[in-house]
Amino acid sequence: MNKIRVLLIASLLSGSLAQAQTKRIFSESAAAKEQRMAWWTNDRFGMFIHWGIYSMAARHEWVKHNEHMTNEEYQKYFNFFNPDEFDPTTWAKQAKAAGMKYAVLTTKHHDGFCLFDSKFTDYKATNTPAHRDLVREYVNAFRAQGLKVGFYYSLLDWHHPDYTMDDVHPLTQTDTSQANYDKLNKGRDMRKYRQYLRDQITELLTNYGKIDVLWLDWTWGKESKRGKHAEDWGAVELIKLVKKLQPGILVNNRLGLDDYEDGGDFVTPEQVSTAELAKYRGKTWETCQTFSGSWGYYRDENTWKTDHQLLDLLITSTANGGNLILNVGPTARGEFDYRAKNALDSLSYWMHANSRAIYNCTYAPDEYKVPENTRLTYNKATRRLYVHLMEYPEGHTLVLPGYKDKIKYVQFLHDASEIKSKSEGDDVTLFLPERKPTIAIPVIEIILK
C-alpha cells in the first residue's frame, strides 16, 4: 500500500470518527444543557433506593438470576409482599438530613415487578397484599421535603413473556446452548416488549408530575448477539419520547447510545474506587455506590463501608467534578435497616457542618496544588477553597505549596474557628490544633483573594 493511499485512508477514517463523535439526536446547545443540569451539578449528592419483592428473599436483588428461579418459584415473594412499615416521609427526612438533595427509586427492577400502578401489567404492587401505588407515595413524600425526584427503570424484564433471552436471564444460566436459547425464545416477541417499555415509561413520565431524573438500566454485550443492544430497546425513539414527555429531565447513559454525543446526559461509573474517579474529571458524571456489597436488602451481607469510606466517596467525587448517588436497600417491611440508618446519621453529622464544601463545588483550578493526604473542592462563585483533611497532619502543621499571596483568611469550616498561617517562600504553613476536631474528616475553608 503506497504512502498516498495510506494517508487518504487515514484521513477518511479520521473524518468518520469525528462525524460519529458529533452525531446528535437533539438540537440542544451546550449552554442550554448546562443550564438544564445546573441544579444537579450544584447539588452533588443523591440517594438511590433499590426496593422490590426481592427484599423478601433478603439475599441480593439479583436473587432470581443467581438462583436460576422460574417465574413460578419467584411468585411467593409477590404473593406475600406487604411492607407494613413503609413510610416514605421518614425515608425523605433521613435523606434530607444526610445532605442528599435528590433521590432515585427503582420503579421496576430486572425481575419485572413494578412498584407503581401500571395499566400494562398485573405484576405490580397494587396487586400484592400492599394494595398501594408505592411510587406515588414516594413522589409525594420526597417532593414535600423539597427533594428532587427521580425514577430508575430497568430495561430488562425477567418476568415479561415477550422479553427475549440473553446471557443474564435466569433461565439461561444452567444451559447456555443455542438449542436452549431457541427453545426458550419460542413465541417471544421483542417488538411487543419494546412497546411495553414505551407504554410504561409514558405512564411514569405522565402520571406523577414533574420528574427530575430518569435512570435507565442497562445495555451490554455490544459485540455479542446474546447481550442487549440499543436496537433492542428502540433506544433513539425511546429517549426522544422521554424528552418530549419531560423536556427538562436528566437521563443517564445506559441506553447504549454511545455513538451519539447526546445519547445520555451523564455517565455512571458504578462501584468504582475513589482512585478511579479522577479519570472522569471534565465529564458530566455520577458514581453510583452502595453502603454494602448489594443494592437490594441483603440480611447476611457484611461488607459494609465505614463512615470514613463513605465520606471519602462523597468528597472525592466532588473534588473531581462529579456527583455521588448512594444506595439504600429497604427491608421487605419498608424500613431502612439499622446499618443504613447508622451510616445516614454519620453523614448527617458531617454534612450539617461541612455541606458548604460539597454543594456548588467542583475541582480546584490547577494553580492550587493538593497538599499531601488531602482533597480540594472549590466554589467558583464564592472563591472559597476547601481542604479536606483525609488524615490529620502529624506535627499539626499543613503546608500549602505555592499559596503565597493567594489567601485572605483561613478557618475550620465546622465551627468557623481561625487557623493561623505563615508564609515561607512561596508556600503557606497552617498551624492546626494539637487535638483533631471531633469531625471524621475536618475541612479547612480558605477565603481566596
N, C-alpha and C positions, 0 to 999 in steps of 0.2 A: 504494500500500500504506500503510495507516494506521499510526500510531506504535505502537498497542497490538499490532497483528499483527506488526510488526517485532520488538518486544520479546519476544513469545511465541515466535516462530521462533528468535530468538537464544538464548532460554532452553532450548528443546528441543535445539538444536544443541550448546550447551554441555554439557547433560546427556549427550547421546550421546557426545561426545568424552571426557568424564570416565569414562563407562562403558567405552569402548574402551580407555582407558589403564589401567583397573583389571581388565580381563578376565584371568583366570588359568587355567592348566592344572592346577597343583598347589596344595596347601594349605600349603606350607612357609611358616613365618613368616620375617620379616626377620632375626630373631635367629638362627634355625636356619640360614639361608642364610649369614650372616656367619661362623658357626662352621664350617660345611662348607667355606667358601672360605678360612679363615684361613691355612692353610699356603701357599696360592698368593699371597695378597696380602702375606704376610710375605717370601716367597722372592724375588719381584720379577723374577727373571732365568731364562730358559729357552733351550733350544736347539731349533730347528726343523731337521728333516732331510728334504730333498726328494731322494728317490733312487728310481730305477726304470730301466727299459730305455732311456729317453730319454737317460740318461747316456752311452750308447754313441754317439749322434749328436753329443753334446757341443756342441750349439748351441741350448739353451733347452728347458725341459720342455714347452713348447707346440709343439715342432717338428712334430708330426703335424698340428696345426691350421695353423701358419704356412706349411707347405709343401704343404698340402691332400692329405696322404697317405691312401691307402686302407689297409685292414687288410693287404692283400697286400704293399703297398710297405713297411709298417712292420714286417712279420713278421721281417725279418732281424735286428732288434735282439733279439727274443725268442729266435731260433734260436741266437744266439751269446753270450748274456748269461752270463758266468762270472766273477763277482767273486772271483778267487782270493786277493786280499789283504784280503778283508773280515774284520775282527777287531773286533767291537762293543765288546769290553773296552777297546781302545785309544780308540775313539770316546768311551766313557763317561769314561775318565780325562781325556781332553782337555777334555770339557765340564765336569767337576768342577773341574779345575784353573783353568778360566776363570771359576769362580764361579757357573756355571749350576746350578740346583737341580732342574730338571725338563727333560724332553725330549719332543718330539712327532715321530713318524716317519710318513711317508706310507706307509700300508699299501696304498693304491690311489690313483693319481692319475687325472686326466681321461682318460688313454689306456686305462684299464680294467685295466691289468696289476697283479696282486696279488703283493705280497712275501710273503704268507702262504699256507699250505696250505689253501685253501678247498675244501669239498666241492661247491660250486655252480658251479665253472668249471674249465676246463683251462688258462686263461690266467693262470698262476701260476708263482712262482719254482721250485717243486719239479719243474716240467716243462721247465725250461731246463737247460742244462749245469751250472748251480749245484747243482741237486738238493737244495736246502736250504730250510727254512722260516726265512727271514731275519728275520721279525718275532719269532719265538720266541727266536732268538739275541739280538736287540736287547733284548727284555724282560728276559731273564735277566742280561745283562751290565750294563744300567743299574741294575737293582734291586740287583745285587751291589755297586755303587758307592754305594748309598744315595740314588740319584736317583729322583724320581717319574717315572712312565711314562705317556706319552700316545700316542694314535693319531690321525693325520689320516686321513680317509676322504673321497674325492671322491664327491659325489652324482652328478656327471656320469660318463658312460662312453661313450667314442668307439669302443669295440670290441663292446659287447653288442648282439646282434641285435634286441632289443626296445626299446632306448633310442631314443626318437623324436627327430627332427631339431629343431634350434634354431639360433639365429643365431651360435653359436660352434662348431658341429660342423664338423670338417674337410671334410666332403663338401658343405657349403652355401656354401663361401667363393667358389667361382668362378661359381656360378649361384644367385642369390638369388630366382629366380622362384617363384611359388606352384606352378607345374607341377612344378618340380624337387623342391620340398618334398614334394608329394603322391606323386611317383614314388618318392622315397627312403623315405618313411614306409610304403609299401605292405607289409603283413604285419607291421609292428612293433606291439607291444602294451605300452604304458606300465604297464598293470596288472601284467603279468608282471615287468617291471623293478622295480616297487615291491616286489614280493615278494622279488626278488633282493637288493635293498637290505636288507630286514628280515633275510633269512637270513644275509647276510654280516656285518652288524653284530651279530647274535646270536652268530655264531662268534667274532668279535673280543672280545666282552664276556663270553664264557663260557669260552673255551679257554685264556686266558692269565693267569688270576688277576686280582688287583685292578688295575684301570686307573684312573688318576687324572684324565685329561683326554681328552675326545673332541672333536676339531676337525673339524667337518663343513664341506664347501666345495662349492658355494655356490649361492645363489638370486639371480636377477636378472630385469630386464625386467618389473616388476610390471604395467605398463600395456601390455605387448606380448605378443601371442599366440605370438611366436617366442622368448620367453625361457623360463625355467623358474621355476615358482612353487611355493609351499608345497604346493599341492594335488598337483603332480606327484610329490612325494616322499611324500605322505601324512604331512606333517610333524608334525601333532599326535600321531598314533598312533605315529610313529617316536620322538619324544622321550619319550613315555610308556614305550615299550619299553626305551629306553636307561636311563631312571631306575629301571625295575623290575629290570633285569639288574644294574645297578651303582648302588645308591642314593646313594653318596657322590660320584659322578663329577661333574666340571665339564664343561659343554657350551657351546661358543661360540654366537654369534648369527646364523649364516648359513643357518639352515633357512627363513628367510622368515617367521618368526613374530613380526613386529614389532607386530602388533595385540595381542599378549599381553605382560603385564608380566613373565612368567617364561618367555618363549619362548627365552631364552638366558641363561646366567649372566654373560657378559661380552661387551663389544663389541670389535671387532677392526679398528681403523684400520690400513690396510696401506700401507707405504712412504710414509707422510706425513712432512713435515719436522718438525723439533723445534719450530718456531714454531707448528705446528698443535696440538700436544699439550695446550696449556693449556685448550682448549675442552672437553676430556674430564674435567677436574677435577671431582670429586664423583660421577663414574660409576665403575663397575667395568669396567676396560678393560685390554687388552693390545695393544700395537702390534707387528705382525709386520714384520720388516725383513730385508733381505739384506746380506751383505758386499759384493755387487756388484749389477748390474742384473738378475740372473737368479736364480731359485730353484734350478733344476736345474743340474748341472755344465755350464759354458759355457767351453770351452777358450780361445776367442779374444776373450772379453769383457773389457774393460779398465777399466771404470768402477768400480773397487773403492774403497770408503770408506777414508779414512785412519783411523789409530788414534784420533786426536782426535775425528773424527766419530762413531766407534762409541761412545766414552766419553760423548760429548755425548748420544747417543740413550739410553744407559742412565741417566745422571744426570738428564736432563730428564724421562724417563718417571717415575722415582721422585719427582722434585720436583713432579710433577703427579698423584701418587697412582695411577700405573699400572705395568703390567709391560712388559718388553721380551722378546720371543722372537726370537732372532737365528738366521738360517738358514745352514746349511752344505749344499752340494750335492756329495756324494761322487762320485768318479770311477767309471767302469764297472768298475774293478778293486777298488773298495770302500774306497778311501782318501780322506781329506781332502786336497785339493790344497795345494801348498806355500803359496799365498797365504792360504788359510783357516787353515792351521797357524800362520803368522806372526801373523795377526790374533788368534787364540786365545791365543798366547803373550803378546802385548801386554796383552790383557785379564787374563790370569793374573797378570802382574806388578802391575797396578794393583789388582786385586781382593784380592790377598794383603794389600796394605797398607791398603786402604780399604773393604773389604766392609761394615764396620760402618756406613758412611754410606748403604748400599743396603738391606741386609736389615732387615726390620721398620720401614722408614722410609716416610714419605709427605711431603706438602707441609706446610710450616710454618704455624702459626697466623698470622692476619692481623697480629697485633701485631708480628711480626718482619719488618721491611721488607727487601727484597732489595737488597743493595749492587750497584753497577754492575759488569757483567761477571762476575756470579756466579750460581750456582743454590743454593737452600737445600733440604736434606732434613732430616727431623725424626723422631726416635724418641720417641714419646709416653711409652712405658713407662720409659725411662731419663732422660727430659728432657734429651736432648742434641740440639743443633742443629749441622748440618754445612754449612759454607760452602765450596762448590766453586769454586775459582779458575779460571774458564774462560780468563781472560787474567791473567797475573801483573801486579799493580798497578805502575804507574810510581811512582817515589818510594818504593817499598817500604812504603807505608802503606795501610791499608784502613779506611775509615770505616763504622761500623755505625750507621745513623741511628736514634735513639730507643732505643738498647740500654742506656742508663744504668740501673744498679740491677737488671739482669736477669742478670748474668754472675757465676758463681763462679770459673771458671778457663778458660783458653784454651790450646790446644796444636795442633800439627800432628798429624794422625791417623796418618800413615805411620810416624812414629818417636817419638811422644809427647813431642816437644820443646816446651818452653814458648814461648808467644808473649806478649810483654809488651804491655800496653794502658794507655790513659789516657783518663779521662772528660773531655769538653769540652762543657759544657752538657748537653743530653740525649743526645749522641752518645758513642760509644766509638771511639777510634782504635787500631788494631792496628799494631804495628811489626814488619814482616816482615824476614827476612834479605835482604841485597842480592842474593845469588845465589839464583835459583829452585831449590828442591829438585829432585832428579833423578826427578821423578814427572811424567808427562804432564799431569795436572790435579791439583795439590795440593789437599788437603782440610783445612780448619781445623775442629777439633772444639771446640765451646763447651759447657761444662757449665753448665747454667742453674740459677738459684736456684729 
